[in-house]
């Protein structure tokens, strides 16, 4: 069975551009270099933490190196100033503020130092929840 992902961006006139924006794209999620659908997942889960310490969400060594792995993350907070900082190894990808989500490919590379583990750092030391899922080979 095919797994598909989609993204839709819409904006009224003068919000981002001089005209209204309407962009929609979908794709089938397949294994690396094939047309075979991805077939594994960690399942959709939520992690609530009350610490602003960094933690590892996905350890690269546990997944297919250079595979067609896809990661979904969503900050479940409704407090605008609360965010999660996302790292791949030592590289900061960015922040997910309240209600923001991310969907991105991940190579699970273990040939680098440090490994390309997916790490999350909450901005607050009060309860904050991250929804997450890895779709992988």
N, C-alpha and C positions, 0 to 999 in steps of 0.2 A: 504494500500500500504506500502511495506517495505521501510524503510530508511536505507541506508548502509553508512558506513564510511570506508575509506581505507587509508593505509599508505604504501609508497614505499621508501625504502632506497637503493641507489646504490652508488658504489664507485669503482674506478679503483684499480688495484693491487698496493700495497704499499701506498695507501692513508690512510687507517685505519688499514688494515690487510695485511698479506703477500699475500693474494689472493684477487681477485675482490669480492665485496660484492653485492648481489642482494637479497633483502628481500621485500616481498610484503604480506600484510595481509588486509583482509576486514572483517567486522562484521555487522550484522543487529543491529540497535538500537532499543531496546525494553524497555517497562516499567519494573519497579522493580519486580523481581520474576515471570515474565510472558513471554510469547512469543508474546505478543501484541505489535505492533509497537508504538513507540513514536508518538504523534499526535499533539503536540503544538510547536510553535516556536515564538520567539520575532521578527522573520524576520531578514534578513540580512541587517545590517545598518552600517553606519560610523559615528564616532564622531570625529570632529576636535576641538582641543582646542589650545589656545594660552597662557595657564597658566601651570606652573609646579606644581600646587597644586593637591593633591590627590582627586579623586572623586569616588563615588560608581557607578559602572556599573550595577550590579545586587544586589538587596536587598533580602537576604535569606527569610525574612518573606513573600515575595510575591510569593514564589514557594513551591513545594511539598518537605517537609522535608524528607530526606533520600530517595528521589525519584531517578530515573535513569536519572537525568538531565545531559546534555552534553553541554559544552561551546566551541565555536570556537572564536579565537582572531587572528588578523593579524595586524602587524605594517606596515602601508602603506608608511612609509618614505623611501627615497632612500639615505639618508645621514647616512653613516655607524655608526656614533657615537650617533645617536638618538635612544632612547629606551623608552619603557614603563616598569615600575616595576609593577608586578602583586602581589596583596595580597589577601589572603583568611582570613578575619577577621584581626588579627594582625600578621599573619604569611606571610612572604615574600616567594612567590613561586619561583620567578626569574625574569629575564628581557627578553623582546622581543626586539631584535635589529632590525634595518631596514630590512624589507622583511621577518622577522621571523614570524612563526605562532605557535599557540598552539591549541590543541584539547584535552580536559580533562573532566573527570566526576566531578560532583559537587553535594554534598549532601544537600545544602541549609539548613544547620543545624542551628536551632534557640535555641538549648538547651545548647549552649556554651556561654561564655562571653568573648569577644563580639560575636555576631552572625557571621556566616561564609559568610558575604557579600563579593562580588567580587569587589575589589577596584583597581584602576589603577592610577599610578603616572607617568606623562610624564617627561622626563629628561630635556626638554627645555621649555622656555616660549615663543617660536615662534610657528607658526602653525604646528601641527603634528596630523596625523589622525590614528585612530584605527578602523579597521573593526571588527564587532562582531555579534554573533548570539548565542542564547540559544535555544536548542532543549530540550523540557521538557514534563513531563506527563500532 
